[in-house]
Amino acid sequence: MEYLEINNLKKKYGDFELNVDFSVREGEFLSIIGPSGSGKSTVLSLLTGLEEADEGMIVLDGEDITRKSTQERNIGLVFQDYALFSNMNVEKNIQYGMDKKHKSSKEIREQTDLLLEYVDLVGYGKRSVTSLSGGEAQRVALARSLASEPKVLLLDEPLSALDAPLRKRLRTVIRDIHNRTGITMVYVTHDREEAFAISDRIIIMKDGMIAADGTPESLYNRPNSAFTASFTGDGTLLDASMFFQNQSGSIFFRPESVIISDEAVNPQMYPSYLVINNVRITGVEYTGSHYLLCADYNGSYILALSLVKPSKSYVSLLINEESITRI
């Protein structure tokens, strides 16, 4: 079921123009990634009503909300800067977002305790928000956004101000909240690893438009363009005509798809593999779990992974053709 529909949404700022069309299923975790200036945060601003679209329509749960105010949309938003009220403690911050008119004191307390449990802050209710770490403050911001029981929760670079180990911990918290509540989430991040780790689906933006849309697995293993291939991780892009007769365009494969041999390989012995002999190793980087090899083949740059450090300067490479994407 298409729960949130964005139909031909357009917004122009000077030389930049946003033009997007996509939908989100109810209960889906969608991430939007892309280079700086690609329009990621603009999409969220239009969804929340902080900015007004020049053209297009936004439909949420069957209702056209395109011209509704931010308050009327019932959409939650979490920013990277927390935006907590410093004069309120943790539980008061969370309760600020609640509709208390139709709740008893007991219901308010129970909901507050449940939200504190969701964000792993049980026992923090009476603490001043000024005493919290960055990660704790962001979790309070998440709980406050959930307290209003929004139809959709939008998260705009919520972890970008935190250090790497804490980001990894909190992205797990965010995914767990999604799993426990079933809420529809749209998550904007510049961190592709973050998006790949927690998303059901990812949209990649470029120059105000959608460059790719798919599951993390499909975008990584079967990129639809050279841009998508390079943006979603390390890999090798080669001219297809170098290896396949009467073929134009490019081929792309990931480093982990490459098998390395110290000896020359007869291609006829491996008919389902692309075999590249006489490849020169130009660099070796040890990552802790494997070696990342940089290699040169007739002036073309190739990346490969190996569990052992090559003993020779020239090697042979085998790439299963099923792992090769033609672009």
N, C-alpha and C positions, 0 to 999 in steps of 0.2 A: 504494500500500500504506500503510495506517495503521500507523505505527511506534510512535508515542506516543499513547495514548488517555487522555483525562481524562473520566471519566464521572460526571456529577452530583456534582462535588466541592464540598463545603460546609465553611465554617469561620466561626464567629461570635466576634466580639470586642465585647462590650458592645452598642452600638446598630448596629454594622457587621456585615453578613453577606455572605460571599462565596459565590456559587453559579454555577459555571461548568461547561460541557460543550463540549469541543472535541477535535480530534485533529491530529496532525502527521505528515506523510508522511516516510518515510525520505529523508534528504538535503535536506530543506526548510529554508529560512531563514525562520523565523516571528518577527515582532516583535509585542510587546504594548505598546500605548501607552494613555494615558488621563490624566485630571487627577490631581493629588495626592490620595491617599486612595481611589482607585478600586479598589485591590486588586491592582495589577500585581505588586509584590514579594511579596505574600502567595502568589500563584500559584507563584512560584519557590520560596518556602520550603516549600510543600507538596510540590512536585515533588522537591526534594532530601531531604526528610525532616527538615529543620530544624524544621518544625512538623508536627503530626499532624492530619489531616483529621477533622472530626466525622462526615462521611458521604462516600460516594462511593468511586470506585476509580481507581487509576492503573495502567495496563498499558503496559509498555515491551518491545517486541520479543516480544510474546506472553506475557510474564510479569507476573503481578500483583505490583507492588512497593509497594502501598499501605502495608503495615505493616512493610516492611523498613527497616533502619537506613540512615543516610546512606552508610556505607561499603559496604553491600551493593548499592547501586543502580547503581553504575557510571555516575554522572552527574557531569560536570565543572561547576564553578561559578567564574565570574570576577566579583569585586566591583569597586566603584569605587575602593576604597582599597588595591588591589594585594595586601596581606597577604603580602609577601615576607619571607624570613628574612634579617635584616640581618647575621647572622654567617656567611652563605654567599655565595659569589660567584654570578655569573649561571648558570653551567653547573650548579653544585650545586643551586641553586634549581630548575632545570628537571628535573634528574635525581631530585629528591626525590619527584616524582610517579610515577616509573617503577616497574614491577614488574621488579626486577633479578634475581629468582630464576631466571628462565628466559632471561636474556640474558647474553651474553659481554661482556667489556670493550669489544671492538670494536663490538658491536651497540649498546651504550649510547652510545659515542662517535658512531657514525654517526647514531643517532636524535637525539642532542643537536644535532649539526651541521645536520641536516635541519630541526629545529624552529627553530633560530636563523635559518636561511635563510627559513623561512616568515614569521617576524616581522621580517625585514629587520634582523637584529642579528648578522650574520656578523662574527666577530672580537671579540665582546663577552664570550665565555665566561669569561675570567679576571677580568673587572672586578668590583669590589665593587658590590653593588646600591645602596649608599648614595651612590655617585657618579653614579647615573643620573638623568636628567630624568624628569618625570612620565610622559611618553609612552613613554620607553624602559622604565620600570618596568612600565607596563601591558602592554607587549608581552612582557616576561618572564613576567608572570602568565598571559598567554594561552598561551605556550609550555609553561609548567608544567602548565596544565590539560589541554592536548593530550597531554602526555607519558604520562598515565595511560590513554590510548586509551579515552576514555569513549564510551558509546553515544550520548549527547546532551551537548551543551555549552550551559549556561545562562549568560547574561551579564546581570548586574543593574546597569544604569546604568554601564557600564564606562568611559565617556568623560566623565561629567558633571563631573569635577574638573579637566578640561583646558580650555584656551582654544579659541575657535572654530576658528582655522586648523588647530590640531593635531587637533581632533576630526574635521575633514573628512579629514585625511590618514589617521588611524587607522581611520576607518570603512571606508576603501578597503582597508586592510590586513586588517581583519576579513573583509570580503567575499571578498578574494583567498584567505585561509586556507580559507574555506568552499568556494570553487570548487576549490581544489587537493586538499583532503582528502575532500570529499564528506560531511563530518560534519553531522549534524542539529543545528541551532542554534535556541534560543529566546532572544530578545533583548528585554530590557525597557529602555525609554527614555522620558523625558519629552519628547524632542526629535522632533517629528513629521517634520521635514525629514530627520533622520538615518534614521528608520525607512523613509521613502519612498525614500531613496536606495539602500538596500542590501537590502531585504527582497523575498522571493518573495511573501509574504502577510503581512497585518497584522490583528491583532485589536485593536479599540478597546473599552476597558472604561469603565464608568460605574457608580458606586455598587455595586461588587461583582459586576456582571453584564456579559456581553458585549453591547455596544451595536451592534457591526458587525464583520463578518469578510469579508475579501476581498483581492484584489490591490491594490497601491497605485493602479493605474490605475482600477479599478472604484470604489474608495472615494472617489477624488478627483472623478472624472467623473460618477458616479451614486450620490451619498450616499443612504442609506436613511432619514435623518431630519434634522431641523434641527440636532440635536446633532452628528451625524457631519459634516454640511456645514460647520458653523462650526469644528469641531475640526481638520478636515483642511486648512484654508486659507481665505484671503479669499474672499468671495463676497457675493452679494446674495440676500436672501430676501424675496419679495413675496407679497402676497395674490393668489392666482390669479384671484379674482373681479374684480380691477381690470382684467383684460385678456381673460379668457375667460368667455363667458356660461355660466351654469349649471354652473360649476366651483367646488368648494370646495377648501380646503387652501391650500398654498403652492407657488410655483415658486422654483427656485434656479438660479443660474448664476454662473460664475466671471468675474472681471474681464477675462481674456483672450478671452472669448467675445463681448465687446461691440465693435461697430464704431461709430465716432463720426463724425457728419456735422455740419458747421457750418450746413447748410441743412435746412429742413423736408423730410421724406421722405413720399412718398405710399405708404401701406401696401399699396395694390393693386399697386404695382410690385414688391413683394417679398413674395409670398404665403407663402414658407417662413420668413419672419422675423417676430419680434415687433418692431414698430416703436413707439418711444416718442418722441414729439415734445415740444418745449418743456420740456426738462430743464435745470434750473439748476445750473451748476457752483458748488460751495461750497468746494472746496479742491483744490489741485494739489500733489503731492509728486513731486520728481524723484529717481529711484532710481539713476540712473547709466546704465541701459539703456532706460528708458522713464519715462513720467509716470503716476502713479497718481492718478486723478481721483475725487473724492468729489462726488456729485451728489444733488440733491433733486428728487423728482417727487411732487407732491401730498402732501408730508410723509413720503414713503418714501425711504430711504437706498439709493443705488446706487453700486457701485464699478465702475470701468472702467479699462482700460489704453490708453495712446496713445503712439505713437512721437514725436509732435509735441505741443507745448503748445497747447491750444485758444486761438483768437484771440477767441472770443466767450464771453459769460457764459451764453448759452442755446444748447443743442445738441440734436441728435436722436440717438437710439441705436437700433441694429439688433442683435438677438440671434437667431442661427440657432436655430430651434426644436429642432433635433436636439441642441443643447448645453444645453437646459433640462431640469432634473429636476423632476418633480412630486412633492411631499412631502405 
